[in-house]
Amino acid sequence: MPSSRPGSAQQDLFAVSVINDRSRVVARAVVDRLGRQPGQHLYDNLRGGLVVITAVPAGHSRHTLANRGHLRLPAAIRRAAGITAGDTLLLAAAPDHHLALLCPTDIQALLLDSLLGHITEQP
């Protein structure tokens, strides 16, 4: 279920998706927000535990966006990020930066722990 923050005309968009047993993540709302088209070549990289996805010119990557807006995560990225079939991923579109981020479960837990630590601190 996508949602966005109020603010600029080009808002970031957040969604949640489960990676299936074929390494696909449904990311239609996120890729639509970024203006990506099926068949567009994508590059994925792991930075700070987050999967970073950017568009690249044809020939610079063998990974493309599927017709239905699915992203297929390569095995090397899944292993490095600790992502397995059935995991729930937080997806974010950052249009101003021309990229999408996928946040694995482990990173979601760390972020939540950090936020809860700040909320429950005694003054």
C-alpha positions as CSV (number, residue, x, y, z in Angstrom):
1,M,0.0,0.0,0.0
2,P,1.8,3.2,-1.2
3,S,1.8,6.4,0.8
4,S,3.6,9.7,0.4
5,R,4.5,12.6,2.6
6,P,3.0,16.0,1.9
7,G,5.4,18.6,0.6
8,S,7.0,19.3,-2.8
9,A,5.4,18.5,-6.1
10,Q,7.8,15.6,-6.6
11,Q,7.2,13.7,-3.4
12,D,9.0,10.6,-2.3
13,L,6.8,7.5,-2.3
14,F,6.9,4.6,0.1
15,A,5.4,1.1,-0.4
16,V,5.7,-2.3,1.1
17,S,6.2,-5.5,-1.0
18,V,7.0,-9.2,-0.4
19,I,9.8,-10.8,-2.5
20,N,8.5,-13.9,-4.1
21,D,10.2,-17.3,-4.8
22,R,11.3,-16.0,-8.2
23,S,13.2,-13.1,-6.7
24,R,10.6,-10.6,-7.9
25,V,9.4,-7.6,-6.0
26,V,6.2,-5.8,-7.0
27,A,7.2,-2.2,-7.2
28,R,4.7,-0.7,-9.7
29,A,3.9,2.5,-7.7
30,V,7.5,3.2,-7.0
31,V,8.7,2.7,-10.6
32,D,5.7,4.7,-11.9
33,R,6.7,7.6,-9.6
34,L,10.2,7.5,-11.1
35,G,8.9,7.4,-14.6
36,R,10.5,4.1,-15.4
37,Q,9.3,2.1,-18.4
38,P,9.2,-1.7,-18.9
39,G,12.4,-2.9,-20.6
40,Q,14.4,-0.1,-19.1
41,H,17.8,-1.3,-18.0
42,L,18.5,-1.1,-14.2
43,Y,21.5,-1.2,-12.0
44,D,21.3,-2.4,-8.5
45,N,23.9,-2.0,-5.8
46,L,24.1,-2.5,-2.0
47,R,25.0,0.6,0.1
48,G,24.7,0.6,3.8
49,G,22.5,-2.4,3.8
50,L,20.0,-0.8,1.3
51,V,19.5,-2.0,-2.2
52,V,19.9,1.1,-4.5
53,I,18.3,0.8,-7.9
54,T,19.0,3.3,-10.7
55,A,18.3,3.4,-14.4
56,V,21.2,3.1,-16.8
57,P,21.6,3.3,-20.6
58,A,20.9,0.1,-22.6
59,G,23.9,-2.2,-22.6
60,H,25.2,-1.1,-19.2
61,S,23.2,-3.8,-17.3
62,R,21.5,-7.0,-18.2
63,H,18.7,-6.4,-15.7
64,T,15.6,-4.8,-17.0
65,L,12.3,-3.6,-15.5
66,A,9.5,-6.3,-16.2
67,N,6.3,-5.4,-18.0
68,R,4.2,-5.4,-14.9
69,G,6.5,-3.2,-12.8
70,H,8.3,-6.1,-11.1
71,L,11.9,-5.7,-10.1
72,R,14.0,-8.9,-10.1
73,L,16.8,-8.9,-7.6
74,P,19.9,-10.7,-8.6
75,A,21.1,-13.5,-6.4
76,A,24.3,-11.7,-5.4
77,I,22.3,-8.7,-4.1
78,R,19.8,-10.9,-2.3
79,R,22.6,-12.8,-0.6
80,A,24.6,-9.7,0.4
81,A,21.5,-8.0,1.8
82,G,20.2,-11.2,3.5
83,I,16.9,-11.1,1.5
84,T,15.0,-14.4,1.1
85,A,11.7,-15.3,-0.5
86,G,8.8,-14.2,1.7
87,D,10.7,-11.2,3.2
88,T,8.8,-7.9,3.4
89,L,10.7,-5.0,1.9
90,L,10.1,-1.3,2.4
91,L,10.4,0.4,-1.0
92,A,11.1,4.1,-1.5
93,A,11.1,6.2,-4.6
94,A,13.4,9.2,-4.5
95,P,12.5,11.1,-7.7
96,D,14.8,14.0,-7.0
97,H,17.7,11.6,-6.9
98,H,16.4,9.4,-9.7
99,L,16.6,6.2,-7.7
100,A,14.6,3.6,-5.7
101,L,15.7,2.1,-2.4
102,L,14.7,-1.3,-1.1
103,C,15.1,-1.7,2.7
104,P,15.5,-5.3,3.8
105,T,13.9,-6.6,7.1
106,D,17.2,-6.4,9.0
107,I,17.6,-2.7,8.2
108,Q,13.9,-2.0,9.0
109,A,14.5,-3.5,12.5
110,L,17.6,-1.4,13.1
111,L,15.8,1.8,12.1
112,L,12.8,0.9,14.3
113,D,15.0,0.1,17.2
114,S,16.8,3.4,16.8
115,L,13.6,5.4,16.6
116,L,12.2,3.6,19.6
117,G,15.4,4.4,21.5
118,H,14.9,8.1,20.9
119,I,11.2,8.0,21.7
120,T,11.7,6.2,25.0
121,E,14.7,8.1,26.2
122,Q,14.2,9.8,29.6
123,P,15.0,13.5,29.6
